Amino acid sequence: MKRKELAVWLMWLLLASSFAVSLFHRNSFLSCELKKPTVPALSTRQQKVQVRVDKKEQIVKIEHKISELRGRLPAHSVKPAMLQELEELEEELARLKKEIT
């Protein structure tokens, strides 16, 4: 290859590689700009309903924990920590039921 042809060839190679790099950066930049679709804001009534549903779910979970704990209680020599946990769960359950009504 002649010197002039080699220079032209290198120039084209440099131009193509810089173009590829700029495309890569532009595409990665665009992918970073993609945003998740926004969820429309709930009305106050919908928010109240959602809070109520969340509390009902908590009540179900606490009732499940209470039933599991009662199933683990031994017939004799119950540990104080287990009784305290049971009392705390029952108090939380009563508080949530009171808030719903």
N, C-alpha and C positions, 0 to 999 in steps of 0.2 A: 504494500500500500504506500501510496505517496504521502508525503507529510501533510499536504493540504486535505486529502481525503480522510486521513486519520483525525485531523483537527475537527472536521465537519462531523465525523462519526462520534467523536467524544462529546461534541456540543449537543448533538441529538440525544445521546445517552444521558447526559446531565439534565437536559430539559425534560426528558421523559421521567427520570427518577424524581426530579423536584415536583413534577406534576402529580406523580403517584403519591408522594408524601403529602402534598397539599390536599389531595382528595381524602387521604386517610385521616388527616387532622380535621378536615371539615366534616366528614361523616361521624367521627367520634364526638366532635363538638355538637353536632345535631342530635346524636343519640342522648347526650347528656341533657339537652334542652327539653326532651319529651317529658311531659307531666302527666300524672295520673288524672283521670277525669274527676272533676269536683263533684261531691255529693251535695245535692240541694239541701239547704238548711231546713230543719224540721220546724213545724209550727209549734207554738207553746202546747197545744193540745197533744200533738204527736210526741213531744218531749215528755209530757206527763205520762202518756200511755207507755212510752219506752221505759221510763223510770219504774213504773208499776210492774212491767214485765220483768225487768232486771231484779226487782225485789222478790217477785214470785220465784224466779230461778234460784235466788239465794235461799229462800225458804225451803225449797225442795232439796237443795244441797245440804243445808243444816239438818233437816229432818233425816236425811240419809246418814249423815255423820252420827246423829243421835242414835239411830237404830243400830248402826255398826258398833258404837261404843257400848250400848246396852247388851249387845250380843257377846261382847268380850268381857263383860263384868263377871267375875267369879262369884259363886254362891256364898263363899266365906272369905273373910279377910280382904276386903276391897281396899285398894290403894287410895290414899287421899287425893293424889294427883288425878286419878280417873274420875273421882266424884266431883272434883273442882272443874275439870274439863266439861263434864256433863252439865253441871250447873251453869257454866258460862254459855254453853251452846243453847240451853233452854232459855236463858235470859235474852240472848241474841234473837232467838226465834220469836219470843214474845214481843220484843221491840219491833221486829220487822212486821209481824202481824198487826201490831197496833198502828204502825205507819201506813199500812195499806188501807185500813178501815177508816 
